[in-house]
Amino acid sequence: MSALKMVRREEESRQEKMAKMIEDRVAQIPSDAFLWAAGLSILGSLAMKVTQRDENALFIGQWAPTLLILGLYSKFTKRLMR
């Protein structure tokens, strides 16, 4: 086996260990927490928009899709772990 293949296998092994660790951590968080956090992000963004803090409103509002995707990832990994 070439040295390059050995290095690639070691890298893949490290990536698999890291992915497993992340999946285990995310699976511990209730899926509802991500939904609530996304809702709070939207409400916070709305409050900032009303108070004329437009840049902050955009920043906080952009968290919602990410939080919802993390919630889906959480549900997905929980179902795979069963």
ChimeraX attribute file (.defattr): number of C-alpha atoms within 10 A of each C-alpha:
attribute: neighborCount
match mode: 1-to-1
recipient: residues
	/A:1	5
	/A:2	6
	/A:3	8
	/A:4	9
	/A:5	10
	/A:6	11
	/A:7	11
	/A:8	11
	/A:9	12
	/A:10	12
	/A:11	12
	/A:12	12
	/A:13	12
	/A:14	12
	/A:15	12
	/A:16	12
	/A:17	12
	/A:18	12
	/A:19	12
	/A:20	13
	/A:21	12
	/A:22	12
	/A:23	17
	/A:24	15
	/A:25	11
	/A:26	18
	/A:27	19
	/A:28	10
	/A:29	13
	/A:30	13
	/A:31	18
	/A:32	13
	/A:33	13
	/A:34	20
	/A:35	19
	/A:36	14
	/A:37	16
	/A:38	23
	/A:39	17
	/A:40	16
	/A:41	21
	/A:42	20
	/A:43	15
	/A:44	16
	/A:45	24
	/A:46	18
	/A:47	14
	/A:48	18
	/A:49	16
	/A:50	11
	/A:51	10
	/A:52	11
	/A:53	13
	/A:54	15
	/A:55	12
	/A:56	14
	/A:57	21
	/A:58	15
	/A:59	11
	/A:60	19
	/A:61	21
	/A:62	15
	/A:63	17
	/A:64	20
	/A:65	14
	/A:66	12
	/A:67	19
	/A:68	20
	/A:69	14
	/A:70	16
	/A:71	23
	/A:72	15
	/A:73	16
	/A:74	22
	/A:75	17
	/A:76	13
	/A:77	17
	/A:78	17
	/A:79	10
	/A:80	7
	/A:81	9
	/A:82	5
